[in-house]
């Protein structure tokens, strides 16, 4: 498509639409752990490290394709092995200063994955400097590769706090929402082409009732004006 018709404003619009779908509708996320090569001791011969040093985890909004586990049988019995494909929005990675590379790690649910490959999904109308996103392929990390507690949501089979996500809050380009800082940037708002949404971020959360622990929660949504 000619650059005469697809201008920077159209590129911003497409990027903002992608962010809106991922951040304000889908609501999936991963926690990204960047390996600090400068602080990690690497074996001079095998080029591997036993104890890796990581940056603090960064929450990244994503679209996740979850594959069924592969069941392998060995002398100790059966084990499940997981692989996963994650799609990340390109400008969101730039906003958060994240460089996704093979060898880094991320968690989704209660499972940690090692990044095995990263591929640019596509360019925007053939403009090579603008991409729609990055496809990240991960395989389940071996035990001991990353010693961190997973950050929720994990599974409803767990009873610990945060195992089930009960509240989802949109970001909509605001620096903060009711959950804290978002790190979200919408280009058209930042450049003054569009104003901030008048109604602010909407949320889906348990509301109402008496607050008793044995009471069945009622899910209200400010998106529909239920509160």
C-alpha positions as CSV (number, residue, x, y, z in Angstrom):
1,X,0.0,0.0,0.0
2,X,1.3,3.4,-0.9
3,X,2.7,5.7,1.8
4,X,0.6,8.4,0.2
5,X,-2.5,6.8,1.8
6,X,-1.1,5.0,4.8
7,X,0.4,7.9,6.8
8,X,1.9,8.0,10.3
9,X,-1.6,8.8,11.6
10,X,-3.0,5.6,10.1
11,X,-0.1,3.6,11.5
12,X,-0.9,5.1,15.0
13,X,-4.6,4.2,14.5
14,X,-3.8,0.6,13.7
15,X,-1.4,0.3,16.6
16,X,-4.0,1.8,19.0
17,X,-6.6,-0.6,17.7
18,X,-4.4,-3.6,18.4
19,X,-3.7,-2.3,21.9
20,X,-7.4,-1.8,22.5
21,X,-8.2,-5.4,21.6
22,X,-5.4,-6.8,23.7
23,X,-5.5,-4.5,26.8
24,X,-9.2,-3.5,27.0
25,X,-11.0,-6.7,25.7
26,X,-8.9,-9.9,25.9
27,X,-7.2,-9.3,29.2
28,X,-4.5,-12.0,29.0
29,X,-1.0,-11.4,30.3
30,X,2.4,-12.9,30.9
31,X,5.2,-12.0,33.2
32,X,8.5,-11.6,31.4
33,X,11.8,-12.4,33.0
34,X,14.8,-10.9,31.2
35,X,18.1,-12.8,31.7
36,X,20.9,-10.5,32.8
37,X,23.9,-11.8,30.8
38,X,26.2,-9.2,32.4
39,X,25.5,-10.7,35.9
40,X,25.1,-14.4,35.0
41,X,28.1,-16.7,35.1
42,X,28.4,-18.7,31.9
43,X,30.5,-21.8,31.6
44,X,33.4,-21.1,29.3
45,X,33.1,-24.5,27.5
46,X,29.4,-25.5,27.6
47,X,28.2,-21.9,27.4
48,X,25.4,-22.6,29.9
49,X,24.7,-21.2,33.3
50,X,23.4,-23.0,36.3
51,X,22.3,-19.9,38.3
52,X,20.8,-17.3,36.1
53,X,20.2,-13.7,37.2
54,X,16.9,-12.1,36.1
55,X,15.5,-8.6,36.0
56,X,12.3,-8.2,38.0
57,X,9.3,-9.6,36.2
58,X,7.4,-7.2,33.8
59,X,3.7,-7.7,33.2
60,X,3.0,-7.7,29.5
61,X,-0.5,-7.8,27.9
62,X,-0.6,-10.6,25.3
63,X,-2.7,-12.9,23.2
64,X,-2.0,-16.4,24.1
65,X,-2.4,-19.6,22.1
66,X,-2.4,-22.5,24.7
67,X,-1.4,-25.9,23.2
68,X,-2.4,-29.2,24.9
69,X,0.4,-30.8,26.9
70,X,2.5,-33.5,25.4
71,X,2.6,-36.6,27.6
72,X,5.9,-38.4,27.8
73,X,6.6,-41.7,29.5
74,X,10.0,-42.4,31.1
75,X,11.3,-44.7,33.8
76,X,9.8,-42.5,36.4
77,X,6.3,-42.5,34.9
78,X,4.4,-40.0,32.9
79,X,5.2,-36.3,32.6
80,X,3.4,-33.4,30.9
81,X,5.3,-31.0,28.7
82,X,3.9,-27.8,27.6
83,X,4.6,-25.4,24.7
84,X,3.0,-22.1,24.1
85,X,2.7,-19.3,21.5
86,X,2.3,-15.7,22.7
87,X,1.6,-12.7,20.5
88,X,2.9,-9.3,21.8
89,X,2.1,-5.9,20.5
90,X,5.2,-4.3,19.0
91,X,4.7,-0.7,20.3
92,X,3.8,-2.0,23.8
93,X,7.2,-3.7,23.9
94,X,8.8,-0.4,22.8
95,X,6.8,1.6,25.5
96,X,8.0,-0.8,28.2
97,X,11.6,-1.1,26.8
98,X,11.4,-4.9,26.4
99,X,13.7,-6.6,24.0
100,X,12.3,-10.2,23.6
101,X,15.1,-12.6,22.9
102,X,15.5,-16.4,22.9
103,X,16.8,-17.6,26.2
104,X,14.7,-15.3,28.3
105,X,11.8,-16.6,30.4
106,X,8.2,-15.8,31.0
107,X,5.4,-17.3,33.1
108,X,1.8,-17.9,32.1
109,X,-0.4,-19.3,34.8
110,X,1.7,-21.6,37.1
111,X,4.1,-22.6,34.3
112,X,7.4,-21.0,33.3
113,X,8.5,-21.1,29.7
114,X,11.8,-20.5,28.0
115,X,11.7,-18.4,24.9
116,X,12.9,-20.5,21.9
117,X,12.0,-18.3,19.0
118,X,10.7,-14.8,18.2
119,X,9.3,-13.8,14.8
120,X,7.8,-10.5,13.6
121,X,4.2,-11.3,12.6
122,X,3.9,-8.9,9.7
123,X,4.6,-5.4,8.6
124,X,1.8,-2.8,8.5
125,X,0.9,-2.4,4.8
126,X,4.4,-3.3,3.7
127,X,6.1,-0.5,5.7
128,X,9.1,-2.4,7.0
129,X,9.7,-0.1,10.0
130,X,6.3,-0.8,11.4
131,X,5.1,-4.2,12.6
132,X,1.9,-5.5,14.0
133,X,3.5,-7.6,16.7
134,X,5.9,-10.4,17.7
135,X,5.1,-14.1,17.9
136,X,7.0,-15.7,20.8
137,X,7.3,-19.4,21.0
138,X,8.1,-20.9,24.4
139,X,8.8,-24.4,25.8
140,X,8.3,-25.4,29.4
141,X,11.3,-24.6,31.4
142,X,13.2,-27.5,33.1
143,X,13.0,-27.7,36.9
144,X,15.7,-25.5,38.4
145,X,16.2,-23.2,35.4
146,X,14.2,-20.4,37.0
147,X,13.4,-20.4,40.7
148,X,10.6,-18.0,41.1
149,X,7.1,-18.2,42.5
150,X,4.5,-17.8,39.7
151,X,2.4,-14.7,39.7
152,X,-1.4,-15.1,39.4
153,X,-3.7,-15.9,38.0
154,X,-2.6,-19.5,38.1
155,X,-5.5,-22.0,38.6
156,X,-8.7,-22.3,40.5
157,X,-7.5,-25.5,41.9
158,X,-5.2,-23.4,44.2
159,X,-6.5,-21.7,47.3
160,X,-3.9,-19.0,47.6
161,X,-4.8,-15.4,47.1
162,X,-4.6,-14.3,43.5
163,X,-4.9,-17.8,42.0
164,X,-8.1,-16.7,40.3
165,X,-8.4,-13.3,38.7
166,X,-11.6,-11.7,39.9
167,X,-11.1,-8.2,38.6
168,X,-10.3,-7.0,35.1
169,X,-9.8,-3.3,34.5
170,X,-9.3,-1.7,31.1
171,X,-6.4,0.6,30.5
172,X,-7.6,2.8,27.6
173,X,-4.4,4.9,27.4
174,X,-4.6,6.2,31.0
175,X,-1.3,6.2,33.0
176,X,-3.2,4.7,36.0
177,X,-6.3,2.7,36.6
178,X,-7.8,1.3,39.9
179,X,-5.1,-1.4,39.9
180,X,-2.2,1.1,39.7
181,X,0.1,2.2,36.9
182,X,-0.6,0.8,33.5
183,X,2.4,1.8,31.4
184,X,-0.1,2.1,28.5
185,X,0.4,4.6,25.8
186,X,-2.1,5.3,23.0
187,X,-0.4,7.3,20.2
188,X,-3.4,9.2,19.0
189,X,-4.1,10.5,22.5
190,X,-0.4,11.2,23.2
191,X,-0.2,13.3,20.0
192,X,-3.5,15.2,20.8
193,X,-5.4,13.7,17.9
194,X,-7.9,12.1,20.2
195,X,-8.9,13.1,23.8
196,X,-8.9,10.7,26.7
197,X,-12.1,8.7,27.0
198,X,-14.6,10.6,29.1
199,X,-15.8,7.6,31.0
200,X,-12.4,6.2,32.0
201,X,-11.4,2.6,32.2
202,X,-14.2,0.1,32.8
203,X,-13.9,-2.9,35.0
204,X,-15.4,-6.3,35.6
205,X,-15.3,-7.3,39.3
206,X,-17.2,-8.8,42.2
207,X,-19.5,-6.2,43.6
208,X,-22.7,-6.1,45.6
209,X,-23.9,-8.6,48.2
210,X,-23.3,-8.6,51.9
211,X,-19.6,-9.4,51.9
212,X,-20.0,-12.7,53.7
213,X,-17.3,-15.3,52.8
214,X,-19.8,-18.0,52.1
215,X,-21.9,-15.9,49.8
216,X,-21.9,-16.6,46.1
217,X,-20.3,-13.6,44.4
218,X,-22.2,-11.5,42.0
219,X,-20.2,-10.4,39.0
220,X,-21.1,-6.8,38.1
221,X,-19.5,-4.9,35.3
222,X,-19.1,-1.1,35.0
223,X,-18.8,-1.6,31.3
224,X,-22.5,-2.3,31.1
225,X,-23.4,0.2,33.8
226,X,-24.4,-2.4,36.4
227,X,-22.7,-0.5,39.2
